């Protein structure tokens, strides 16, 4: 069975750096990783993925331009 996981790289504490670090750890510890779909600001995320040596073949990326702040209503 193949799994798909979507990950918002821009959300969470110390994002996106800590989220990318978590992805790196997941890939290192998993023999058959799920299909990852990453969402975030490409200009911010791309250098972090390269820094952590996350191969482009390990994920699909969907660039986003908007971020909902912690104090904003989501609608």
N, CA, C and O of each residue as an XYZ file, in Angstrom:
300
protein
N       0.842     -1.162      0.000
C       0.000      0.000      0.000
C       0.896      1.238      0.000
O       1.902      1.284      0.709
N       0.531      2.227     -0.789
C       1.277      3.475     -0.862
C       0.483      4.587     -0.181
O      -0.715      4.745     -0.415
N       1.160      5.342      0.650
C       0.512      6.427      1.366
C       0.948      7.769      0.802
O       2.044      7.909      0.261
N       0.068      8.754      0.940
C       0.374     10.124      0.564
C       0.238     11.000      1.803
O      -0.715     10.875      2.572
N       1.204     11.879      1.976
C       1.177     12.799      3.105
C       1.384     14.216      2.572
O       2.353     14.480      1.861
N       0.475     15.122      2.917
C       0.618     16.529      2.574
C       1.161     17.277      3.774
O       0.680     17.094      4.893
N       2.164     18.123      3.551
C       2.813     18.829      4.655
C       2.859     20.322      4.365
O       3.418     20.753      3.356
N       2.261     21.114      5.268
C       2.333     22.567      5.209
C       3.654     22.985      5.837
O       3.812     22.926      7.056
N       4.587     23.401      5.019
C       5.915     23.760      5.511
C       5.944     25.088      6.253
O       6.891     25.358      6.991
N       4.942     25.908      6.074
C       4.948     27.246      6.642
C       4.263     27.317      8.008
O       4.297     28.363      8.656
N       3.650     26.235      8.449
C       2.924     26.252      9.709
C       3.686     25.560     10.824
O       4.440     24.619     10.576
N       3.494     26.019     12.042
C       4.110     25.371     13.191
C       5.233     26.195     13.785
O       5.662     27.196     13.213
N       5.698     25.760     14.933
C       6.784     26.451     15.625
C       8.084     26.305     14.840
O       8.417     25.214     14.377
N       8.799     27.379     14.695
C      10.076     27.450     13.964
C       9.982     26.933     12.530
O      10.949     26.400     11.988
N       8.812     27.097     11.927
C       8.641     26.682     10.531
C       9.277     27.720      9.619
O       9.316     28.899      9.971
N       9.759     27.326      8.498
C       9.762     25.995      7.922
C      11.001     25.160      8.254
O      11.061     23.984      7.897
N      11.981     25.748      8.928
C      13.239     25.027      9.172
C      13.034     23.724      9.935
O      13.588     22.695      9.548
N      12.255     23.745     11.005
C      12.040     22.532     11.803
C      11.217     21.504     11.039
O      11.415     20.301     11.214
N      10.308     21.958     10.204
C       9.490     21.024      9.409
C      10.383     20.300      8.405
O      10.262     19.088      8.221
N      11.275     21.039      7.759
C      12.204     20.433      6.796
C      13.130     19.453      7.514
O      13.423     18.380      6.984
N      13.584     19.802      8.688
C      14.428     18.886      9.468
C      13.666     17.599      9.784
O      14.232     16.508      9.715
N      12.393     17.726     10.127
C      11.564     16.546     10.385
C      11.407     15.675      9.149
O      11.409     14.448      9.250
N      11.270     16.295      7.990
C      11.175     15.537      6.736
C      12.470     14.765      6.502
O      12.440     13.590      6.136
N      13.601     15.424      6.715
C      14.906     14.764      6.541
C      15.017     13.543      7.456
O      15.452     12.475      7.025
N      14.627     13.706      8.705
C      14.685     12.587      9.665
C      13.753     11.456      9.240
O      14.116     10.281      9.312
N      12.562     11.815      8.802
C      11.608     10.796      8.345
C      12.201      9.996      7.186
O      12.146      8.767      7.186
N      12.760     10.684      6.212
C      13.327      9.998      5.049
C      14.512      9.119      5.434
O      14.703      8.047      4.860
N      15.305      9.568      6.399
C      16.457      8.782      6.855
C      16.041      7.512      7.587
O      16.753      6.509      7.544
N      14.896      7.549      8.258
C      14.486      6.443      9.113
C      13.440      5.520      8.488
O      13.001      4.565      9.129
N      13.041      5.789      7.261
C      11.962      5.025      6.639
C      12.475      4.305      5.404
O      13.056      4.925      4.513
N      12.261      3.008      5.352
C      12.708      2.237      4.194
C      11.867      2.514      2.953
O      12.398      2.632      1.849
N      10.559      2.618      3.139
C       9.653      2.884      2.017
C       8.786      4.087      2.369
O       7.645      3.929      2.804
N       9.332      5.301      2.177
C       8.589      6.496      2.592
C       7.321      6.711      1.770
O       7.206      6.273      0.625
N       6.388      7.394      2.394
C       5.150      7.765      1.724
C       5.458      8.792      0.643
O       6.533      9.390      0.628
N       4.516      8.986     -0.245
C       4.610     10.029     -1.252
C       4.331     11.362     -0.557
O       3.233     11.573     -0.040
N       5.311     12.256     -0.540
C       5.181     13.518      0.176
C       4.791     14.641     -0.776
O       5.383     14.794     -1.845
N       3.799     15.420     -0.384
C       3.427     16.629     -1.102
C       3.686     17.790     -0.158
O       3.041     17.914      0.884
N       4.639     18.643     -0.533
C       5.037     19.760      0.305
C       4.405     21.042     -0.221
O       4.352     21.269     -1.430
N       3.926     21.880      0.702
C       3.301     23.148      0.345
C       3.989     24.281      1.087
O       4.178     24.209      2.301
N       4.365     25.328      0.358
C       4.995     26.460      1.018
C       5.569     27.456      0.040
O       5.405     27.326     -1.173
N       6.242     28.448      0.580
C       6.874     29.505     -0.192
C       8.190     28.973     -0.752
O       9.138     28.731     -0.005
N       8.240     28.794     -2.056
C       9.405     28.182     -2.697
C      10.694     28.945     -2.426
O      11.746     28.330     -2.256
N      10.632     30.265     -2.383
C      11.851     31.052     -2.177
C      12.439     30.851     -0.780
O      13.639     31.035     -0.577
N      11.607     30.478      0.167
C      12.058     30.238      1.538
C      12.435     28.774      1.742
O      13.423     28.458      2.405
N      11.636     27.895      1.164
C      11.769     26.456      1.426
C      12.882     25.791      0.617
O      13.589     24.930      1.142
N      13.050     26.170     -0.637
C      14.031     25.504     -1.509
C      15.434     25.475     -0.905
O      16.064     24.417     -0.911
N      15.950     26.588     -0.384
C      17.293     26.521      0.211
C      17.375     25.585      1.417
O      18.395     24.931      1.633
N      16.309     25.523      2.191
C      16.306     24.640      3.366
C      16.309     23.170      2.945
O      17.006     22.353      3.548
N      15.543     22.836      1.926
C      15.522     21.457      1.423
C      16.894     21.072      0.875
O      17.356     19.950      1.085
N      17.542     21.999      0.173
C      18.883     21.731     -0.355
C      19.888     21.582      0.783
O      20.746     20.700      0.753
N      19.774     22.446      1.780
C      20.691     22.395      2.926
C      20.608     21.054      3.649
O      21.620     20.544      4.129
N      19.403     20.481      3.729
C      19.204     19.194      4.405
C      19.364     18.008      3.438
O      19.118     16.861      3.814
N      19.771     18.285      2.213
C      19.984     17.242      1.199
C      18.748     16.382      0.975
O      18.847     15.161      0.863
N      17.592     17.020      0.909
C      16.351     16.309      0.596
C      16.239     16.266     -0.924
O      16.057     17.296     -1.573
N      16.350     15.070     -1.483
C      16.329     14.905     -2.939
C      14.981     15.318     -3.517
O      13.935     15.034     -2.934
N      15.010     15.984     -4.659
C      13.773     16.415     -5.306
C      12.878     15.233     -5.668
O      11.665     15.393     -5.803
N      13.454     14.075     -5.821
C      12.665     12.879     -6.146
C      11.866     12.378     -4.950
O      11.012     11.504     -5.098
N      12.137     12.925     -3.759
C      11.472     12.462     -2.543
C      10.130     13.145     -2.300
O       9.399     12.758     -1.388
N       9.795     14.157     -3.102
C       8.575     14.907     -2.844
C       8.040     15.569     -4.103
O       8.734     15.687     -5.113
N       6.788     15.996     -4.014
C       6.160     16.873     -4.994
C       5.958     18.198     -4.282
O       5.558     18.220     -3.118
N       6.231     19.310     -4.968
C       6.130     20.615     -4.320
C       5.051     21.461     -4.974
O       4.971     21.548     -6.200
N       4.222     22.083     -4.144
C       3.212     23.033     -4.607
C       3.514     24.375     -3.947
O       3.401     24.526     -2.730
N       3.898     25.343     -4.773
C       4.240     26.659     -4.254
C       2.984     27.413     -3.825
O       1.957     27.379     -4.502
N       3.090     28.082     -2.702
C       2.001     28.915     -2.200
C       2.535     30.329     -1.992
O       3.733     30.532     -1.793
N       1.631     31.295     -2.043
C       2.060     32.678     -1.869
C       1.417     33.326     -0.648
O       1.836     34.407     -0.234
N       0.427     32.695     -0.079
C      -0.265     33.270      1.068
C      -0.022     32.435      2.313
O       0.053     31.207      2.257
N       0.098     33.127      3.433
C       0.256     32.466      4.724
C      -0.773     33.066      5.663
O      -0.905     34.288      5.737
N      -1.497     32.231      6.377
C      -2.456     32.697      7.374
C      -1.714     32.809      8.698
O      -1.176     31.826      9.208
N      -1.692     34.006      9.241
C      -0.992     34.245     10.507
C      -1.725     33.618     11.679
O      -2.904     33.278     11.577
N      -1.026     33.468     12.783
C      -1.601     32.841     13.980
C      -2.822     33.595     14.510
O      -3.732     32.982     15.068
N      -2.849     34.915     14.339
C      -3.947     35.713     14.874
C      -5.042     36.000     13.858
O      -5.993     36.721     14.161
N      -4.920     35.441     12.653
C      -5.918     35.677     11.626
C      -7.000     34.611     11.665
O      -6.740     33.454     11.994
N      -8.216     35.017     11.325
C      -9.307     34.061     11.190
C      -9.110     33.326      9.864
O      -8.884     33.987      8.851
N      -9.183     32.013      9.820
C      -8.860     31.262      8.605
C      -9.793     31.505      7.417
O      -9.438     31.191      6.281
N     -10.973     32.056      7.666
C     -11.862     32.311      6.523
C     -11.688     33.725      6.036
O     -12.347     34.135      5.081
